[in-house]
Amino acid sequence: MNRGFIKNILAIAVLLTVVFFSQQPYLRDSGRSLYSQCNQYLAKARDWVYVTIYPKVRSEAEKRGEVVSQEFEKQKNNFFQDIWEKIKNYFAKIFSKTFGTDVK
């Protein structure tokens, strides 16, 4: 427990330090260069994901996507059918109370 508390305090201190220094005008140029370097690394990582991982995942997602869409349609139809049954039963009860008949 003590170790987690210290980690949290250090994380907050680092975050506050970064926020403080990001607002300083004399660090503006170094912040821009750091931002552009990070963007370059992120672009390389994005390209790597598109080249290596996306083709493998895409085919599997297409297969499972059809199953998911069919299941979604099934659940949607079940939902609307249940709602219709409840509405029908509600009005049947009102009708039977009003006219004194037994509606099933």
Wavefront OBJ file of the C-alpha trace (Angstrom):
o trace
v 0.000 0.000 0.000
v 2.800 2.400 0.851
v 4.565 1.656 -2.423
v 1.470 2.460 -4.500
v 1.003 5.722 -2.626
v 4.564 6.787 -3.383
v 4.152 5.895 -7.069
v 0.983 7.972 -7.261
v 2.654 10.952 -5.584
v 5.610 10.709 -7.998
v 3.263 10.485 -10.997
v 1.383 13.577 -9.846
v 4.646 15.449 -9.270
v 5.908 14.570 -12.753
v 2.606 15.617 -14.290
v 2.588 18.939 -12.470
v 6.218 19.561 -13.465
v 5.433 18.914 -17.117
v 2.413 21.207 -16.945
v 4.452 23.950 -15.291
v 7.289 23.786 -17.784
v 4.941 23.562 -20.745
v 3.636 27.014 -19.852
v 7.065 28.659 -19.805
v 7.797 30.842 -22.866
v 11.512 29.998 -23.000
v 10.702 26.292 -23.493
v 8.324 26.886 -26.407
v 10.850 25.974 -29.141
v 12.026 22.810 -27.406
v 8.401 21.819 -26.835
v 7.628 22.207 -30.520
v 10.632 20.098 -31.516
v 9.653 17.420 -28.993
v 6.099 17.468 -30.333
v 7.278 17.036 -33.930
v 9.564 14.150 -32.905
v 6.693 12.452 -31.106
v 4.513 12.892 -34.173
v 7.192 11.235 -36.312
v 7.359 8.253 -33.956
v 3.584 8.008 -33.833
v 3.399 8.102 -37.635
v 5.966 5.285 -37.854
v 4.028 3.275 -35.277
v 0.765 3.861 -37.168
v 2.357 2.744 -40.436
v 3.758 -0.366 -38.742
v 0.317 -1.248 -37.368
v -1.290 -0.799 -40.779
v 1.335 -2.949 -42.481
v 1.748 -5.796 -39.964
v -1.296 -6.042 -37.722
v -4.214 -4.593 -39.682
v -4.213 -7.178 -42.520
v -4.314 -10.030 -40.001
v -7.079 -8.485 -37.951
v -9.151 -7.237 -40.888
v -9.995 -10.675 -42.277
v -11.003 -12.006 -38.870
v -13.036 -8.892 -38.134
v -14.911 -9.254 -41.411
v -15.804 -12.846 -40.555
v -16.975 -11.988 -37.081
v -18.619 -8.767 -38.204
v -21.277 -10.655 -40.116
v -21.998 -12.884 -37.130
v -22.238 -9.832 -34.894
v -24.582 -8.021 -37.287
v -26.836 -11.099 -37.515
v -26.929 -11.400 -33.732
v -27.653 -7.684 -33.435
v -30.606 -7.993 -35.814
v -31.875 -11.005 -33.867
v -31.661 -9.182 -30.534
v -33.289 -6.084 -32.016
v -36.195 -8.128 -33.357
v -36.589 -9.907 -30.010
v -36.600 -6.559 -28.223
v -39.322 -5.110 -30.440
v -41.364 -8.295 -30.224
v -41.181 -8.199 -26.417
v -42.186 -4.530 -26.389
v -45.133 -5.272 -28.687
v -46.273 -8.145 -26.461
v -46.154 -5.916 -23.376
v -48.121 -3.171 -25.114
v -50.661 -5.689 -26.370
v -51.072 -7.222 -22.890
v -51.433 -3.756 -21.328
v -54.258 -2.780 -23.660
v -55.865 -6.205 -23.267
v -55.987 -5.713 -19.485
v -57.496 -2.256 -19.894
v -60.070 -3.663 -22.318
v -60.971 -6.535 -19.998
v -61.357 -4.179 -17.012
v -63.449 -1.737 -19.005
v -65.817 -4.250 -20.601
v -65.712 -6.965 -17.959
v -64.497 -9.651 -20.337
v -61.562 -11.995 -20.123
v -59.039 -11.260 -22.871
v -56.120 -13.591 -23.406
l 1 2 3 4 5 6 7 8 9 10 11 12 13 14 15 16 17 18 19 20 21 22 23 24 25 26 27 28 29 30 31 32 33 34 35 36 37 38 39 40 41 42 43 44 45 46 47 48 49 50 51 52 53 54 55 56 57 58 59 60 61 62 63 64 65 66 67 68 69 70 71 72 73 74 75 76 77 78 79 80 81 82 83 84 85 86 87 88 89 90 91 92 93 94 95 96 97 98 99 100 101 102 103 104
